[in-house]
């Protein structure tokens, strides 16, 4: 084969000791075959698009799981407060009027949530609320409930992960 002006011809050349045939440009010597010098713009754009799609699903899912873990801390604080209120009842035959009277609650702030206590005037009933003001999330537990109740279930936010995989 001879080279024509302005065109690069390809040829099949035997390279190496095992007799492997390579398709390579005529100008490249045997053993220096380089099929690509880098990535094309299209390949890079496809890679960036795939990463953007993955980030679009992963980041909201991560943020949602962080918020759920913070809410779990508030649930734990509410359950702890309920146990301490019942212990206070056993000792004093009434519920505590403030959270400061409970051993674990010198500070009403529990992580991202702030706890507040409302008792009846006679001290026979109570309601403890955990509020996260930046998201509007609110949970409560009272003397006649054994588990905390989420008052604002949608407050933790919409997530693409939930929409895609849960169908809501």
N, C-alpha and C positions, 0 to 999 in steps of 0.2 A: 504494500500500500504506500502510496506516496502522498505527501501533504499538499493540499491545495491552498492557495493563498486566501487568507481571511477565514478559514474554517479549521477547527480542531478535529482531527480524526481520532477515533478510538480504535484500539486493536486489542486482541486477546493475546496476552504475553504469559509465558510460563515463568513464574517467579518462585524462588525458594527451592528447597531440596526435596520436597514432597510432590512436586509436580502440580501444584495448585494453579489453576488458570485464573487470572485477574483481568478484568476489563479496566483499563487505565488510559489516560491521555498519552499520546505518543511522546510528549516531551518529558514525562516523569520517568526517572530511572527506576529500575527494579528495586523494591524494598523501601521506596519513599512514597508509596501510594497514599494520598490523603483525599478521601472522598468529599469531605466538607471542611471548610475553613472556619465556620461559625454557624450561628443560627440565623434563619431568615426572619424578617419582620413578622411574617404571618405566624411562624412557629412561636415567636415570643408573645404575640397578641393572643393566640389561643391559650397559651400557658397562663397569661395574666387573666384572661376571662374565666378559666377554670378555677384559679385561685380566688377570684372575686365571688364566684358562685359559692364556693366552699366557705369563704368568710361570711357571706350573707346568711348562711345557715348556722355556722358555728358561733359567731359572735352573739347574736340574740339568744341562742341556747345557753351560752355561758353566762350572760348577764341574768337570764331568768333563773338559772340554777344558783347563782350567788344570792339573788333576792330571796329565793326559797330557803336557802340555808340561814339567811338573816331572820326570816320569818320563823324558822324552826327554833332559833335562839329565843325569840319572843314567846313562843309556845312553851318552851322549857321554863322560862321565867314565870309565866302565868301558872303553870302546874306547881312550881315551887311555891309561889305565893299562895295558892289554894291550900297546899299542905300546911303551910305556916299559919294561915288563917284558921284552919281546923284545929291546929295545936293551940292557938290562942283561945279559941272557943272552949276547948277542953279545960284550960286553966282558969278562964275568967267568966265563962258562961255568957259571953257576948263576943262579937267580932271586933277586931281592931279598927279604930277610927281613921288611922293613917298608915301608910306603908312604912313610915319610919319606926313604928312600934314592932315591926317584924324583923327578926334577926338578920336576914340576908338583904334587906332593902333600905340601906341608908341613902342610896342614890336612886331616884326613880328612873333614871335612864339606863336601859338595858340594851347595849349595842346601839342600833339605829332606831330602836323603839323606846318610847317613853310610857311608863306605867302610871296609871292613876287609879285610885280606889274611891268608890262611892259606897257608903254604908247607910242603912236606914237610921232614922233618929234614935230608935230604941236599941240599935246594935244587933238586931236579929237577922238581918239580910245584908248581903254585899254584892258588889259587881266590880271586877277589876278589868280595866281596859288597857290594851297595848296599842299605841298609835304611832304610826310612822308618817310624819307630816309631809315629807317631800314626795311621797307616792300616794298619800291618802289611804294607806292600808290600815285597817283597824280590826283587832281581834278582841274578844272578851271571854271571861269566864265568871260565873256567879255561883252562889251557894247551892243552887239546885242543878248545876251542870257538872258533869264529871270530866268533860273534855272541853278545850277552848273552841270557840265558834269564830269563824272568819266572817266578819260583817261585810267586807268588800272583796269578794273573790277575784274580781277582774283588776284589782289595784296593782298587782305585780306586773302588769303590762302584757301587751300582745307580743307574741314571739313568732317569727317565721317558722321556727322548728315546730311549734305547737300547731300552727296552721297547716303545715305540710304533712306532718305525720299523724296528727290526731283528727284532722278534718274539721276543725272548728275555727 
